[in-house]
Amino acid sequence: MSAAPLSSAAIRVDLGAIFVSLELSKSTWLLTSLSPGSEKMSRHSVPGGDLPALLTCLEGLRDKAEAREAMRYPLIVIQEAGLDGFWIHRALALEVDITSHVVDAASIAVSRRHRRAKTDRIDGETLVRTLMAWIRGEPRVCSMLRVPTIEEEDRRRIGRERTALVKERTLHTNRIKGLLFSVGVREYEPSRRDRRRCLEELRTGSGQPLPAHLKAMLVRELDRLELLIEQIKQVEAERDSLAATTASSVPQAMLATIKGIGPEFASVLAGEGLFRHFDNRRQVAAYAGLAPSPWCSGSINREQGVSKAGNPRLRTAMVQAAWLWLRFQPTSALTRWFQERVSRAGGRGKKIAIVALARKLLVAFWKFATGGVVIEGAIVAKA
């Protein structure tokens, strides 16, 4: 009996939908689709940012599939999370017979070759195959994002804006100090309220007045610094006003009752992570990028550290909160656990242990904010 002729692998096209992937760029949007009754993926492009052209192209795919199969199929669309945010997803979700998904690009398996080919065409086909596998129910094929509502997304902009303003304030403060250091001035503090008066009294290291152009430059730097300080106050007032109008049962209000957790930490923790639904503590730690990354194969068994694959703002805030927790909650069970673990290591490994404490603390905050589970030994600042 002769061997069967070689042929390409059959593509399952009986899933009852048209699968479309979107590769988004500033100038062009590339659509890669696979329709019932066809074994080839088709590609179409529309101008970047042209939503009506995108909807027209998607409707054209449905018309072609209906002419071929005599049936009107729904559309299932996938796109990677990127600079376009979620506005395209929200626009597609409003259309009839269109199901939209946003995938975490880092969760899609790719070739492990050293020199891997990467083009929009290859990425589009990969997204279509990933979407079909996810619809079939294959486990862990990718991670689809939970798209926040417009209100949730807008609420967390307050904390992100404050973080950006504080970084810019630090930049200007360091620049002023650096300019003065170059002429021998070491004790000037731009953050003080009498910064202007102190600037007039400054003398160089040799006792001479500040050069005219340097002084003019410092005055302009102070103008920018004071503008940033005023903007930070405005953002903080907006944050506090929003917190005052929310119910006492929401995560932000509950976290603010714990000693050592101020309004900024409560806002970041609630806006960046605890507004989501988690099924278990592993999902909480993984979302913050604080989950461990083991390397266990054969005789090799070692820990590579935390994954850092989650929300970087939440992860940074939790590490900072862990250090503050040791200071403001010295009698809590988590603090005792940290001190015991560090003492066994002879005082070494504090940086490793603090990350472990941050992970445990985040899980404790999640249980407290969502289920009312009291943190053992924690001091409540106010009722």
Legacy VTK file of the C-alpha trace (Angstrom):
# vtk DataFile Version 3.0
C-alpha trace
ASCII
DATASET POLYDATA
POINTS 383 float
0.000 0.000 0.000
1.511 3.319 -1.073
2.057 6.121 1.380
-0.421 8.957 1.404
0.774 12.074 -0.427
2.200 14.845 1.722
-0.182 17.728 2.305
-0.426 20.700 4.593
-2.023 20.191 7.967
-5.774 20.641 7.840
-7.124 23.763 9.554
-10.233 23.309 11.600
-12.790 25.753 10.215
-15.992 24.451 11.835
-15.880 26.641 14.910
-18.698 28.751 13.577
-16.935 32.119 13.564
-14.506 34.286 11.649
-11.234 34.746 13.550
-9.464 38.065 13.080
-6.243 39.429 14.541
-5.242 43.089 14.559
-1.645 44.255 14.269
-1.798 47.925 15.201
0.743 50.566 14.278
0.628 54.330 13.886
0.334 54.285 10.089
-1.347 50.945 9.278
-3.643 48.401 10.865
-3.104 44.880 9.503
-6.019 42.432 9.705
-5.311 38.706 9.461
-8.405 36.509 9.238
-9.445 32.888 8.894
-13.011 32.251 7.744
-15.105 29.066 7.627
-14.761 27.240 4.331
-11.241 28.552 3.716
-7.903 26.979 4.588
-5.871 30.109 3.954
-5.505 33.168 6.080
-6.285 36.422 4.349
-4.720 39.782 5.054
-6.127 43.274 4.698
-4.806 46.665 5.773
-6.551 49.882 6.700
-5.093 53.286 7.625
-4.083 53.525 11.268
-6.711 55.170 13.456
-9.492 54.825 10.862
-12.191 52.998 12.825
-14.912 53.271 10.102
-12.512 51.660 7.593
-11.826 48.868 10.107
-15.532 48.186 10.612
-16.084 48.226 6.840
-13.303 45.694 6.341
-14.715 43.425 9.055
-18.161 43.624 7.472
-16.601 42.703 4.138
-15.123 39.550 5.681
-18.583 38.538 6.878
-20.092 39.182 3.443
-17.490 36.986 1.706
-17.980 34.151 4.200
-21.770 34.387 3.790
-21.498 34.247 -0.003
-19.310 31.143 0.248
-21.091 29.261 3.067
-24.636 30.721 2.879
-24.457 31.585 6.568
-23.818 34.791 8.489
-20.929 34.162 10.884
-19.980 36.244 13.932
-16.536 37.790 14.283
-14.020 37.064 17.053
-11.250 39.662 17.136
-7.981 39.644 19.073
-5.343 42.329 19.581
-2.302 42.772 21.762
-2.282 45.281 24.589
-0.219 48.276 23.503
-0.030 52.040 23.133
-3.532 52.241 21.641
-4.944 51.282 25.015
-8.443 49.816 25.067
-10.449 52.273 22.981
-10.476 50.004 19.904
-11.606 47.055 22.018
-14.427 49.105 23.520
-15.524 50.333 20.090
-15.614 46.779 18.686
-17.443 45.449 21.742
-20.327 47.839 20.989
-20.867 46.292 17.558
-23.342 43.475 16.993
-21.856 39.990 16.399
-18.307 41.101 17.223
-16.491 39.619 20.213
-13.261 41.396 21.065
-10.357 40.162 23.185
-7.137 41.827 24.337
-4.209 39.492 24.988
-1.033 39.915 26.979
1.667 39.720 24.307
4.199 38.226 26.748
1.931 35.223 27.366
2.016 34.000 23.746
4.491 31.197 23.064
7.042 31.960 20.343
9.940 30.150 18.726
13.025 29.801 20.929
15.463 30.075 18.045
18.286 32.545 18.550
17.371 34.442 15.385
13.612 34.425 15.217
11.851 35.958 12.249
9.341 38.623 13.278
7.027 40.498 10.929
3.484 41.818 11.177
2.384 38.976 8.910
3.924 36.303 11.139
2.593 37.953 14.295
-0.894 38.232 12.794
-0.998 34.537 11.951
0.302 33.655 15.414
-2.471 35.680 17.012
-5.123 33.922 14.932
-3.805 30.476 15.875
-3.590 31.529 19.524
-7.157 32.824 19.464
-8.473 29.582 17.947
-6.641 27.503 20.554
-8.035 29.681 23.346
-11.588 29.367 21.997
-11.143 25.585 21.836
-10.328 25.655 25.535
-6.662 24.682 25.450
-5.203 25.398 28.910
-2.612 28.136 29.398
-2.340 28.946 25.714
-2.366 32.682 26.505
-3.561 35.233 29.043
-6.489 37.407 28.038
-6.634 40.749 29.813
-9.539 41.910 31.921
-10.227 45.273 30.341
-11.049 47.892 33.008
-14.058 50.109 32.661
-13.593 53.708 31.577
-14.246 54.846 35.167
-11.696 52.407 36.618
-9.084 53.400 34.062
-9.708 57.100 34.613
-9.592 56.809 38.403
-6.074 55.403 38.490
-4.699 58.233 36.357
-4.554 60.360 39.513
-1.929 58.169 41.144
0.040 57.785 37.935
0.097 61.527 37.338
1.325 62.168 40.868
4.120 59.627 40.423
5.249 61.341 37.215
5.122 64.783 38.860
7.129 63.629 41.869
9.813 62.169 39.607
9.991 65.442 37.689
10.202 67.389 40.950
13.141 65.251 42.039
14.822 65.867 38.685
14.630 69.651 39.060
15.706 69.504 42.711
18.780 67.453 41.849
19.603 69.751 38.936
19.527 72.831 41.187
21.733 71.136 43.768
24.154 70.001 41.064
24.484 73.490 39.596
25.208 74.955 43.025
27.602 72.178 43.921
29.717 73.113 40.896
30.409 76.534 42.475
30.976 75.223 45.999
27.480 75.557 47.502
26.473 72.423 49.412
23.761 73.309 51.948
20.995 74.751 49.770
17.619 72.938 49.911
15.264 73.846 47.014
12.317 72.120 48.711
12.191 74.634 51.578
9.577 77.378 51.520
12.189 80.118 51.902
14.062 78.907 48.842
13.917 82.314 47.150
15.310 84.244 50.116
18.053 81.688 50.675
19.043 81.913 47.012
19.631 85.669 47.363
21.940 85.064 50.321
24.051 82.360 48.694
27.756 82.789 48.091
30.113 80.559 46.189
32.707 78.407 47.920
35.237 81.235 47.572
32.840 83.787 49.075
31.839 85.480 45.812
28.231 86.232 44.700
26.614 83.763 42.311
27.402 84.461 38.633
24.581 86.365 36.928
23.686 83.765 34.303
23.846 80.929 36.817
21.533 82.816 39.162
19.083 83.536 36.348
19.145 79.859 35.414
18.453 78.859 39.027
15.518 81.279 39.224
13.950 79.687 36.154
14.543 76.245 37.644
12.771 77.390 40.818
9.857 78.631 38.709
9.457 75.172 37.209
9.921 73.523 40.592
7.243 75.656 42.223
4.856 74.928 39.372
5.379 71.196 39.956
4.846 71.583 43.694
1.556 73.379 43.042
0.432 70.728 40.561
1.250 67.943 43.033
-0.919 69.694 45.633
-3.771 69.911 43.139
-3.513 66.218 42.262
-3.404 65.219 45.926
-6.462 67.371 46.650
-8.295 65.667 43.787
-7.240 62.254 45.134
-8.437 63.064 48.663
-11.710 64.467 47.346
-12.354 61.291 45.382
-11.554 59.138 48.418
-13.931 61.170 50.580
-16.831 60.618 48.205
-16.402 56.834 47.950
-18.120 54.365 50.239
-16.284 53.155 53.316
-16.464 49.534 52.118
-14.371 50.003 48.958
-10.736 48.776 49.065
-9.219 52.277 49.149
-11.246 53.352 52.184
-10.593 50.092 54.039
-6.845 50.161 53.409
-6.626 53.755 54.619
-7.732 52.619 58.089
-4.520 50.616 58.597
-1.664 52.382 60.352
1.220 53.060 57.980
-0.941 53.039 54.842
-1.503 56.638 53.813
-3.877 57.991 51.184
-1.324 57.639 48.363
-0.556 53.970 49.094
-4.254 53.210 49.511
-5.016 54.894 46.187
-2.255 53.028 44.321
-3.096 49.631 45.815
-6.806 50.006 45.105
-6.444 51.578 41.658
-3.653 49.381 40.321
-4.638 45.985 41.657
-7.411 45.464 44.154
-10.166 46.756 41.854
-9.826 43.443 39.969
-11.331 40.073 40.814
-8.901 37.323 41.817
-9.757 33.699 42.458
-6.845 32.922 44.789
-3.674 34.318 46.326
-1.496 33.003 43.504
-3.330 35.171 41.010
-2.859 38.186 43.293
0.908 37.657 43.534
1.228 36.920 39.817
-0.599 40.106 38.827
1.908 42.168 40.804
4.870 40.233 39.379
5.758 38.962 42.846
5.212 35.281 42.079
8.324 33.041 42.232
9.999 31.727 39.074
11.399 28.238 39.781
13.861 26.471 37.471
13.339 22.781 38.120
14.514 20.302 35.501
16.248 17.021 36.229
18.868 17.572 38.902
18.583 21.371 38.647
16.308 22.957 41.195
16.810 26.629 41.931
14.758 29.782 42.331
15.214 32.598 39.796
13.455 35.270 41.840
10.146 36.996 41.221
8.749 37.011 37.702
8.390 40.832 37.362
5.761 40.088 34.698
2.894 41.913 36.348
1.953 45.483 37.142
5.216 47.364 37.865
3.488 50.221 39.726
1.762 47.821 42.091
4.971 45.850 42.618
6.977 48.992 43.446
4.310 50.231 45.837
4.192 46.889 47.635
7.954 46.746 48.191
7.833 50.273 49.624
4.825 49.362 51.752
6.680 46.315 53.089
9.504 48.482 54.437
6.976 50.857 56.008
5.088 47.914 57.479
8.141 46.919 59.536
8.254 50.447 60.969
4.588 51.084 61.706
3.424 47.532 62.482
6.217 46.082 64.661
3.909 43.711 66.568
2.108 42.173 63.589
2.532 38.517 62.650
4.054 39.432 59.289
6.717 41.610 60.948
7.601 38.818 63.380
7.847 36.387 60.462
10.241 38.726 58.644
12.439 39.287 61.693
12.629 35.578 62.446
13.557 34.732 58.856
16.269 37.399 58.699
17.681 36.424 62.110
18.077 32.813 60.976
20.156 34.047 58.045
22.402 36.089 60.326
21.012 39.422 59.145
21.661 38.665 55.487
19.134 38.440 52.715
16.973 41.371 53.804
16.321 42.400 50.208
15.127 38.907 49.342
13.020 38.626 52.480
11.402 42.032 51.950
10.089 40.896 48.558
8.621 37.808 50.208
7.057 40.074 52.824
5.636 42.295 50.067
3.996 39.246 48.481
2.477 38.098 51.780
1.383 41.647 52.578
-0.358 42.064 49.232
-2.307 38.853 49.790
-3.223 40.054 53.282
-4.396 43.418 51.908
-6.483 41.610 49.275
-8.174 39.413 51.877
-8.793 42.406 54.138
-10.118 44.734 51.434
-12.348 42.185 49.698
-13.337 39.769 52.459
-12.815 41.732 55.657
-10.216 39.255 56.952
-8.349 41.092 59.714
-4.546 41.098 59.414
-3.170 39.361 62.508
-1.625 41.825 64.931
-2.135 44.868 62.675
-2.813 48.244 64.266
-5.805 50.107 62.927
-5.149 53.842 62.792
-8.782 54.884 62.756
-12.159 53.211 62.776
LINES 1 384
383 0 1 2 3 4 5 6 7 8 9 10 11 12 13 14 15 16 17 18 19 20 21 22 23 24 25 26 27 28 29 30 31 32 33 34 35 36 37 38 39 40 41 42 43 44 45 46 47 48 49 50 51 52 53 54 55 56 57 58 59 60 61 62 63 64 65 66 67 68 69 70 71 72 73 74 75 76 77 78 79 80 81 82 83 84 85 86 87 88 89 90 91 92 93 94 95 96 97 98 99 100 101 102 103 104 105 106 107 108 109 110 111 112 113 114 115 116 117 118 119 120 121 122 123 124 125 126 127 128 129 130 131 132 133 134 135 136 137 138 139 140 141 142 143 144 145 146 147 148 149 150 151 152 153 154 155 156 157 158 159 160 161 162 163 164 165 166 167 168 169 170 171 172 173 174 175 176 177 178 179 180 181 182 183 184 185 186 187 188 189 190 191 192 193 194 195 196 197 198 199 200 201 202 203 204 205 206 207 208 209 210 211 212 213 214 215 216 217 218 219 220 221 222 223 224 225 226 227 228 229 230 231 232 233 234 235 236 237 238 239 240 241 242 243 244 245 246 247 248 249 250 251 252 253 254 255 256 257 258 259 260 261 262 263 264 265 266 267 268 269 270 271 272 273 274 275 276 277 278 279 280 281 282 283 284 285 286 287 288 289 290 291 292 293 294 295 296 297 298 299 300 301 302 303 304 305 306 307 308 309 310 311 312 313 314 315 316 317 318 319 320 321 322 323 324 325 326 327 328 329 330 331 332 333 334 335 336 337 338 339 340 341 342 343 344 345 346 347 348 349 350 351 352 353 354 355 356 357 358 359 360 361 362 363 364 365 366 367 368 369 370 371 372 373 374 375 376 377 378 379 380 381 382
